[in-house]
Amino acid sequence: MSLACLRCGAEKETLLHAIKDCLLAHAILACGGLDDRLISNDFVHCIGWLEAVMILLDKKAMEDFITFLWNSWNNMNNFIFRGKEEEARVIWERALTLSNDFGLHNINH
């Protein structure tokens, strides 16, 4: 079984690589305007990166970030299982729309 990233061909795919360091994940984070310290800094473990994100982002930005992670992971699954992948900007805009819709739903209910 290969441990290489199917998206970008990196030698070893880890959880941190899949949601932060993979070329498409990195591009999605950049589209969202995530602080460069969170995109470019090297983190050893995923939990360290997520803790840094929680420290730097306010509540609304953190909600958007979690929605981004879900959409990015979903896009990766679509690529692996269906051979279909979308551009970074499309993924980010879908995540933002979903987050805003969810916020409006919570206000109404």
C-alpha positions, -999 to 999 in steps of 0.1 A, spaced: 0 0 0 14 34 -10 15 62 15 20 88 -13 -5 117 -17 -28 109 -46 -34 146 -52 1 160 -54 24 130 -54 41 139 -21 60 110 -7 40 106 25 5 117 30 -4 125 66 -36 141 80 -17 174 83 -5 171 47 -40 163 35 -57 193 51 -28 219 51 3 210 31 -11 194 -1 -9 218 -30 -47 221 -34 -54 224 4 -27 250 6 -43 269 -23 -77 268 -6 -63 281 26 -47 310 7 -80 317 -11 -97 321 23 -71 346 34 -58 325 63 -30 340 82 3 332 64 18 320 98 -8 292 97 -2 283 61 36 285 58 48 275 93 58 239 98 38 220 123 48 185 135 13 174 144 -21 183 132 -33 191 167 -6 218 171 -17 234 139 -54 233 149 -45 249 183 -26 277 165 -57 282 143 -80 285 173 -57 310 190 -55 333 160 -91 332 146 -122 347 161 -154 326 165 -169 333 130 -136 328 112 -131 295 131 -166 284 120 -157 292 84 -124 273 88 -141 241 101 -165 243 71 -135 247 48 -119 216 63 -151 196 57 -153 208 21 -116 202 14 -119 167 27 -150 161 7 -132 173 -24 -103 150 -17 -128 121 -14 -144 131 -47 -110 131 -63 -100 97 -49 -133 79 -55 -148 97 -85 -118 112 -102 -134 146 -100 -117 176 -83 -126 213 -82 -105 244 -81 -95 260 -48 -116 291 -53 -147 270 -59 -141 249 -28 -135 280 -6 -166 298 -20 -188 267 -14 -175 265 22 -182 301 28 -217 299 14 -224 268 35 -211 285 66 -232 316 60 -263 296 53 -258 276 85 -254 309 104 -287 322 90 -305 290 98 -293 292 134 -305 328 137 -339 318 124 -343 288 147 
